């Protein structure tokens, strides 16, 4: 199974009076455009994404929906509580059981959860330090679901700028 871990695009700042709870923070207008540019880059890579799954938090849902729209996905975006920003990475690995029949899944979430999960997938916990930029994407391949710690292979990690350049062709 190929997992494409996507950090949500730019959202309104924490503590914004309009959205006091972290889970409710939406994308900014720039974040909406950023999500579309990232999606164009992913589309150009022809990844064969079968399913788009997102954290239930607003900014991740908006990012996932933009990506799914640009990719031409007809199936709705599915929410997964285990992709919340405060979820434990082991919980996220176990939750993959629900998608065991898929070969290529794009998952939208948050930092530092995604980086911690990425580290757990490809090495033992604490053995890898990486930061996925807002709008960045990491591709990890796992041979079984749920994956055991350190069993995944990091195929690539891209920044939003790289994906935007790919999308422009």
N, C-alpha and C positions, 0 to 999 in steps of 0.2 A: 504494500500500500504506500502510495506517495502522499505525504502530508505537506500542504503548503500553508505555513503559519504566517499570517498577515497581522501586523499591528495596525489598529485602527488609524485613520487619518487624523489630522489636527482638529481638536475639539476646543470648545470654549474653556477658559481657564477654570481651575478648581476654585471653589468659593464664590463663583459668580452668583450675584443676587437672583438672577433669573432661574438658575438651576442649582439650588444649594446642595442637593445630594449628588455624590460622585456618579452614581449609576445613571442619572438622568442627563448628564452633560451631552449636548448634541455636537455635531460637527459645526465648525465655522463655515462660512461661504468658501473660504480658501480650502478648507478641509474637504468640502464636497467636490471641488475641482481636482484636488489632489487624488481623491479616491478614483475619479474617472480616469485620470492620467495613469495611475497605477494599473487600473483594469485594462487600459489600452495596451500597456506593456505586456501584461499577462496574456491577453488575447493574441498578441503577435507571437508569443512563445508557443502557442498551440499545445497547451499542457493536457488537454483532454479531461478537464475537471468535470467530474460527475456529480458532485454535491458541494454546496456551500453551506457551512455551518458557522454560527456566530454566538458570541457571548450575548446574553440578554440585555446588556447595558446599551443605552441609546446610541452612543457614538460608534460602537462596533456594529450594531444592527444597520445603521445608516451606511457605513463603509461596505458591509457585506451586500446590502441591497444594490448599491451603485455598481459594485464589481459584478454581481450576478446579472444585472441589466446589460452592462457592456458586453459581457461574455455571451449574452443571448440565452441564458439559462431560463428554461420554461418552468422548471420545478421551483417551488418556493424555497426561500432561505430557511434553514432550520435552526432553531435556538438550542443551545446546550449550556446548562447552568455551570458545568465543569469548566467553561472557558471564562468565567467571571474573573475580574482582576484579583480577587482575593481567594481564588480556588487553589487547592493544593495540586501540584503537577501530577502526583500519583493518581489523584481522583480523575484528572483529565485523561490519563492513559487508560484507566479502567473504563471510562465512558466511551472510548472508541469502539467497544464491543458492539454498540448499536449500529456501527457503520462498517462492520467486518466484511460485508459483501461488495464494498466499493474498492476500486483500485487507485482513485485519484480524488482526494478530498481537500478542499480549501477551508481553513479554519481561521476566523477573525477573532482576535482577542486583545489583550492589554499587557503592558509592562508593569512590573517585572515578571509577571506570570509566564509569558511566552518564552522569555529567555531561560527562565528556570526549567520550564518543561523541555525546551530544546536541549539544554544541558543534560537533563535526566534521560532524554531519549538517546543521546549519542555517547555519553560517558557517565560515569558514576556521579551522583549529586556532588556539586561543588568542584568538579574537575574541569569545568569549562566556563570561562567568563565571556559573555557576548551580550551585546545590546542590540535589539532590533529597533531601528529608528521608526518614528511614526510613518506609517505607510510602507515600511520595509517588509520584505517577504523572505522566509527561509523555507527551503525544500528539504524534507527529511524522508528517507525511505525506511520503512519497517517491514520485517518479514512476517510478523504475526501480530494479531490483535487480541488482547491488549499487549503492547510491547513490554518486554522486560527492560529494566534499567540498563542503559548502555548498549542496547541491541540495535539502535537505529544508526543510519548513515547520513551524515549531512552532505547533501548533494550540491547545494549552493545557498548563498545569502546575498540578497541585493538590496540596495538602498532605493528610496523613491526616485532619486535622480536617474539612476541606472534604468529603472523601469520606464520612466518618462522618455528617455532617449530611445529605448527599444520601441516604445509605442509610436514614436514619431517616424521610425523607420530610417 
